[in-house]
Amino acid sequence: MKDAIQFAIGGIKCDNPTCDYMDQSVELKDYSNWLNKPCPKCGSNLLTQADYDNVKAIVELADIMNKSIGPVADDNPTSTATVRMNGTGKVEIEIGE
């Protein structure tokens, strides 16, 4: 049995579209340490309050849904979604297979 909604949130990237700074070693539990910190490469914000609030809301929603739905069988069909944020508070979701 597994949670109906599982997620892998991690890593941090610069919100500046011309900067390629990324640190995939950052864990979700450490995101608050990156809030409003400047990018070491270009100085732009690495994690805005708006994006941080969205991440917390996504995690809370998944927890509520998992409690409501309960565990599902390991062989239950799955699908994936990629969530992208850019510092503005706007959330883009791409549904996968």
N, C-alpha and C positions, 0 to 999 in steps of 0.2 A: 504494500500500500504506500501511496505517496500523496503529498499535497496536490490539490487540483491545479493550483497556480504556483509555479516555481519560477524563480528569477535569478539572474546572475548580474548583479550590478557592481561595477568596479571600474577602476581606471579614472583618470582625469585628463582632460584636454583643454587647450587654450581656446577661448571663445573667439579670438581674432581669426577671421577666415584666411588671412595671409600668413599665419603662423602655424607651424607643424608640431609645436610642443605637445607631448603626450607622455603620461606616466601610467602605464598599465598595472603597476604594482600597488596603487592606492586602493584600499578596501573600503567598502561602503561604511563600515563602522568608523572610519577615519575622515569621512567627508567634512564634518564640522571643522576640522583642522585646516581645511583648504578654502573655507568660506571667505570670499573677498580678498584672497591672496593674489599678488601679482605674478604673472607668468615669468619664470626665470629667464626666458628667451626674449620676450618683447615687452613685458610690463603690463599687458592686458589682464583683465580679471580671469581667474581660472574657474571660479565657481560663484555665481551670483546668488543672492538670497532667493530670487524667484526660482531659479533652477533647483536649488537645494530644497525649497519648499515643495516643489513638484516631485522630487525624488522621495521625500518623506511621505507625501500623499499616496504615491504609487505603492510604496511598501505597506502603508497602513491599509489601503484598499485591498491589496492581495491578502493580507492577514485576516481582514474581516471576511472576505469571500471564502478563504480556506476554512475558517471556523464555521461558516454557514453551510458550505458544501460538504465538508468532511473529507476524509481520505478517499482516494480513488485507486482502482486497481493499477498495478504497475504497467499492465499492457493496455491501459486506456489510451485511445488515440490522442496525439499531441499536435500542437502547432506552435509556432514561434512568432515573436514580434520583436522588432528592434525599435527602441525609443531613442530619439535624438533631441537634444536641447542645445541652444546656442547663446544662452545668457540673457535672453529677452523674456523668458518665462513661457515662450511658445514651445509646445511639445509636438513633435512629429512622430507618428507611429507607422511603421512599415510592417505589415503582416506577412509572415513567411509561410512556409509549408508546414 
